[in-house]
Amino acid sequence: MILAIDVGGTKMAAGLVARDGTVAASRLAATPRDADAAALWATLADLIEPLSGGAEGVGVGCGGPMTWPAGEVSPLNIPGWRGFPLRARLAGRFPGYRYASTTTPSAWPWPSTGRAPAGGAPPCWAWWCPRVWAAG
């Protein structure tokens, strides 16, 4: 299963997605307004924790800009995260995973359809732009 994470200005979403694209479980949380970096990370960590046990890979989509290859994000719609070390925080939560960053967008229709792209979920991916992702 892949732990897919979407960090947005109004909500954060996470889901466990099977390789065939089936969303096995998902969770949502409101993105705290006017929160500092610690409060935003705590919200995300609390959101993903119940889904983390079954993850063999992690993908996260977050608005930019992003410092590459460090994976530090500064989403324009989340002022509390300026230069936030999202990649490093995920690496600390999921040790042993390989990490890569890219700013190439890719569209993934979850959660609107509950399905990953045609052909199933690849071993690791993320969506929106920029992306920070990891594979086990």
Secondary structure, 3 states (H helix, E strand, C coil): CEEEEEECCCEEEEEEECCCCEEEEEEEEECCCCCCHHHHHHHHHHHHHHHHCCCCEEEEEECCCEECCCCEECCCCCCCCCCEEHHHHHHHHCCCCEEEEECCCECCCCCCCCECCCCCCCCCCCCECCEEEEEC
